[in-house]
Amino acid sequence: METSQTSKLADSRSKRKPPAQRSQTDPHGKGYQLKNISRAYKSWLLPYIKSRFRPGAFRPVLSFLFTDINCNLSCHYCYSKGKKIPGMTMEVAKDAVDWLESVGCKVLAYMGGEPLVRKDFIIELTRYAKEKGFFIYLPTNGILMDKAFIDEIGKAGVAAINLAVDSVEGYDGIPKALCRIQSNFEYLAQQQQKYGYLTFFNINITQKNIGDVKALTETAHEYGIGTDYHINEPPIIDYDSFEDLQDGAWITEKEVQAVDEVIDWLIKKNQQGYAMVNSLDHLQAMKRFIRHEWPPWSCRAGELSMIIRLDGSFAPCFELYGAEENWGNVYDGPQFDLAKLRNQKKECSPHCLSTCNYQINHYTRGMLYSLQWVAKHAYGNFLGTS
């Protein structure tokens, strides 16, 4: 029997139409695909191959740059909200890009907060990094996005736009809703071919939005864009300012069966060729993770990935942003102690299923896996499901 919620989602989806010019069989065209294969090879695969020839040197493949902690929304599961801290200066940002270039990293992912609280900052920094050959990845909740910004960031050379959308119409404490950004999202999808960037939905699976995951996935597929899924996780370190620890919409035992069903559905869609950032291994791991049965795993944070804080200092990953250890900075270089980090991950990794770091581990297991990652950037499936 159809519930009022599923009926609501179906009605909402029926009102949205994919762009008329989009082909159902070839949404982007060969030129778009070849451009993204070339860009992925130069910015992802080639730096990784070079890093293997210098195993003793710190050569991250993926970097996350926190430009702002402030945000225009207040999601209950977010533990970086409400901090009212000045954002990164342009001087530190460009110094960070220069340092990353010096160690061979060519992938720059902005982080926050919400990066678009300073649109001009992001556009200027994107131009600077693009001139140096970076693959620039922009995550945003889309609320502050408009058509003028989409055109400017497209011209600046952004490579991927990660649109954080958790629901169709929103919930208390989960305000990232597609209905709030519908017209600008459609324009964003329409301009992909013109500017050559990738677009995908970033969907955080919580106890409240399980029923929305399928609708958002089908919408993404209709528009020819990808999806990226996360399991909502509480922080692994204590934050005194985090007020919603008890109301973060974390997955509980009550939701396990419903989440299982959604994950099984996502696995089938992955196998059918739906464009997803997540590997099949990662989707399958989610089922053990929500049961608290996930063992320590080979997280590569602080090895092949890293974050750069607002002041230019380093940390291995998002989850350890607030830790007090000194891991170095863009001026003095890295101070990651790999033996200590790997020992620490035995404790923290069972409580974290980081999509980014899990994919790095998965796609660096061998050359075939690495080639699959390059193929994903063109939404091709000629190497099979991943």
Number of C-alpha atoms within 10 A of each C-alpha: 4 7 7 9 11 14 11 14 18 13 11 15 15 10 7 14 11 17 14 8 8 17 14 12 8 11 19 19 13 11 12 19 21 14 15 23 20 16 19 23 19 18 22 21 22 15 20 22 14 13 20 11 9 10 9 8 11 19 24 22 26 25 26 22 21 24 30 23 22 21 20 15 17 18 19 20 24 21 22 19 21 17 13 11 10 12 20 18 15 14 9 18 24 15 15 23 22 16 16 21 17 11 16 18 27 29 27 25 22 23 22 23 26 24 24 25 20 13 15 13 17 20 19 16 17 26 18 18 23 18 10 13 15 26 24 23 22 21 22 23 26 23 20 16 17 15 14 10 16 20 15 16 22 22 15 21 23 25 27 21 24 21 23 21 27 27 26 24 18 18 14 10 17 23 19 25 20 24 15 17 17 15 13 18 22 16 15 24 20 18 17 22 17 12 18 20 24 23 25 25 26 22 24 22 23 23 20 19 18 19 19 23 24 17 18 22 23 16 22 21 21 17 22 26 22 23 23 20 22 18 22 20 21 20 17 13 12 12 13 7 12 17 15 15 17 11 10 21 22 19 20 11 10 9 15 16 11 13 22 17 12 18 20 14 14 22 20 13 17 20 15 12 16 23 25 25 23 22 21 17 13 20 20 15 15 20 20 14 17 22 12 11 13 17 13 14 16 14 26 23 26 25 19 21 23 22 25 25 27 20 17 22 20 25 28 22 21 18 16 15 18 14 13 8 12 12 16 16 18 20 12 8 14 16 15 18 11 13 8 9 16 19 10 11 18 15 13 19 18 15 20 23 22 19 18 19 21 20 18 21 17 21 20 18 10 9 12 12 16 19 17 19 27 23 22 22 25 23 24 18 16 10 13 12 18 20
